Amino acid sequence: MSDSIPAAKPPLGAAVYLGISKTRLYWLINNDPDFPCPIRFTKRCVLFPTASLDEYLRVKQAQEAAL
């Protein structure tokens, strides 16, 4: 079994990965235009690519550093 990070995470996994609540995750989806859009595979299967989440964090960190 590999210890690597999955390429995509479901909503709860994405929230845990970012260190936020699931409620905050949905708030970001609806209110932050920079937040990556989830990929909907089926009506009930929504995933967030970890590369997109990492990029979002890098951009937010750079914006914070520029202040």
C-alpha positions as CSV (number, residue, x, y, z in Angstrom):
1,M,0.0,0.0,0.0
2,S,1.3,3.4,-0.9
3,D,1.6,6.3,1.5
4,S,1.2,8.9,-1.3
5,I,-1.4,11.6,-1.2
6,P,-4.4,10.8,-3.4
7,A,-4.8,12.8,-6.6
8,A,-8.2,14.0,-5.6
9,K,-10.3,14.1,-2.4
10,P,-14.0,14.2,-1.6
11,P,-15.4,17.3,0.2
12,L,-14.7,16.1,3.7
13,G,-11.2,14.9,2.8
14,A,-10.5,18.3,1.1
15,A,-11.7,20.2,4.2
16,V,-9.4,18.1,6.4
17,Y,-6.5,18.5,3.9
18,L,-7.0,22.3,4.1
19,G,-7.5,22.3,7.9
20,I,-11.0,23.8,7.7
21,S,-14.5,22.7,8.4
22,K,-16.8,21.3,5.6
23,T,-19.1,24.3,6.1
24,R,-16.1,26.6,5.5
25,L,-15.2,24.6,2.4
26,Y,-18.7,25.1,0.9
27,W,-18.5,28.8,1.8
28,L,-15.2,29.1,-0.1
29,I,-16.7,27.3,-3.1
30,N,-19.6,29.8,-3.2
31,N,-17.8,33.0,-2.2
32,D,-14.1,32.9,-3.2
33,P,-13.6,33.1,-7.0
34,D,-10.0,31.9,-6.6
35,F,-11.1,28.6,-4.9
36,P,-10.8,25.6,-7.3
37,C,-14.0,24.2,-8.7
38,P,-14.6,20.6,-7.8
39,I,-14.9,17.9,-10.4
40,R,-18.3,16.2,-10.6
41,F,-18.0,12.7,-11.8
42,T,-21.5,11.7,-11.1
43,K,-24.5,13.2,-9.3
44,R,-23.1,12.0,-5.9
45,C,-19.3,11.9,-6.7
46,V,-17.5,15.2,-6.3
47,L,-13.7,15.4,-6.0
48,F,-11.2,18.2,-5.4
49,P,-7.8,17.6,-7.1
50,T,-5.1,18.0,-4.5
51,A,-2.9,19.8,-7.0
52,S,-5.6,22.5,-7.3
53,L,-5.9,22.7,-3.5
54,D,-2.1,23.1,-3.2
55,E,-2.0,25.8,-5.8
56,Y,-4.9,27.7,-4.0
57,L,-2.9,27.6,-0.8
58,R,0.3,28.8,-2.6
59,V,-1.6,31.8,-4.2
60,K,-3.3,32.7,-0.9
61,Q,0.1,32.5,0.9
62,A,1.7,34.8,-1.7
63,Q,-1.2,37.3,-1.4
64,E,-0.8,37.3,2.3
65,A,3.0,37.8,2.1
66,A,2.4,40.8,-0.3
67,L,0.4,42.7,2.2
